[in-house]
Each structure stands twice: as C-alpha cells, then as structure tokens.
Amino acid sequence: MSIRFALALMPLCLPVACAPQTPQQQQAEQIREQADKSGDAIEAEARDRAAQMEAQAATLENQAGTSQSFDAQRLQVQADALKKQADLIEKQADAQAKAVRDAGRAKASALLAQ
C-alpha cells in the first residue's frame, strides 16, 4: 500500500476509530480484559510455583553433588521429579489461561452478536 493511499484513507478511518462505543461494545471489551487479566494471573501463579520447585530441585542437586551414593541418587531423582512437576504446572497453567481467555472472547462475541 502506498503512503498516499494510506493517507487518503486516514480521514475515512478516524471517525470509526474515534466513535464512542456502544454499551454492548464496552461490556464486551470489559469481558475480554477481565479474561486476559485472569489468564495472566493463572500464568503468573504457575510461574511462581514452578520457580520455587526449580529452586528446590537445584538445592537437591547441590546436596547430591557428584557423589554416586544411594542418598545422592535419591536426591537426584527427587530433583528430576520436581523439574518435571514444574514443567507440568506451567503447561497446565498455559492451557487453563488459554481456556479462560477463549471463554472471555466467546462471551464477548456472543454479547456483540445479540
């Protein structure tokens, strides 16, 4: 698209972009924003939990050291399990956050379709 063409269209687009929203549009936007905030909160909580588990895993790995004793091997198994749990927590949170956001978009779309 040329710059002249874009500039020629600008006066036509500005009134639409600046037009006040209807109450339904405002409510739909609030629904979408709330869904995004909820999704962000789910992801943030999961990241915090996963970070704590990763830190615990690192502590266990440090305790295990380079020793090949049975105690060290058990600590390494626990550390590996914590890492896997942290990964699963993040994957689950991503799925939950996506579901919340999708539900918010669906509700907003349904509201606007009325």
N, C-alpha and C positions, 0 to 999 in steps of 0.2 A: 504494500500500500504506500502510495507516495505521501509525502508530507503535506502537499497542497490538498490532496483528497481528505486526509485526516483532519486538517484544519477546517476544511469546508463542512465536514460532518459535525464538528465540535458544537456549533450553536444548536444543532438539532438534538444532540445527546444531553447537553447540560440541563435543559428543563426536566427531562425524565430523571436524571440522576439526582437532581436537587428537589424534586417533587416530594411533598410530605407523604409519609407512609400512612396507609390506612390502619385502623386499629388491628385488623387481622394480620397485616404485614408486621406490625410492631410486635404482636403477640408471637407470631411465628419466629421472628428474629430472637426474641427472648427465650423461646423454647430451644432454639439451636444453640444459643450462647450458654444456656444452663447445661445442656447436654455436653457441650465442649468442656465446660468447667468441671463437670462430674467426671468425664473421661480423663481429663488432666489430673484430677485428684487421685483417681484409681491408679494411674501410671506412676505418679509421684510416690504414693504409699508403697507400691510394689518395688520401686527403685530403692527406697529406703530400707525395706526389709531385705531385699537382695544384697544390698551393700553390707548390711550387718552380717548376713550369712557368709559373704565373701571374706569379710574381716575375720570371722570365726574360723573359716577354713584356712586362712593364712596363718593364724595363730597355731592351729593344729599342725600345719605343715612345718612351722618353725620348731614346734615341740618335737616332732618326729625327727627332724634333722636328716642326717644322712645315714643314720643307723638302720640296720636291717633286722632289728629285734622284732619280736612279735608285737610288743607295745607300739613301736614306731609304725609297723604295718597297719595296726588297727587305727592309729591316729590318721594315717594317710587315707584309709578307707572312709573314715568319718569326714575328712576334709573333702574328698571327692564327692561324697553324698551331699554335703552342704552346697557345693558348687552346682551340682545337678538340680537340687531343690531351688536354688536361687534362679537358675535359668528357667525352670518351670514356672516359678512365681511370676517372672517377667512375661513369659509367653501367655500365661493365663490372664494377667492384667491387660496385656495388649488386646486380647480377644474380648475381654469384658468392656474395655474402654471403647473399642470399635462398636460393640453391640449397643452401648449406651448412646454413642454418637449417631449411629444409624437409626435407632429408635427416635431420637430427637428430631432428626431430619424427616423421618416418616410422619411424625406427629405434625411437624410444621407444614409439610406438603399437604397433609390431609386437611389441615385448617385452612390453607390457602385455596384448596380445591372446592371448598363449600360455597 
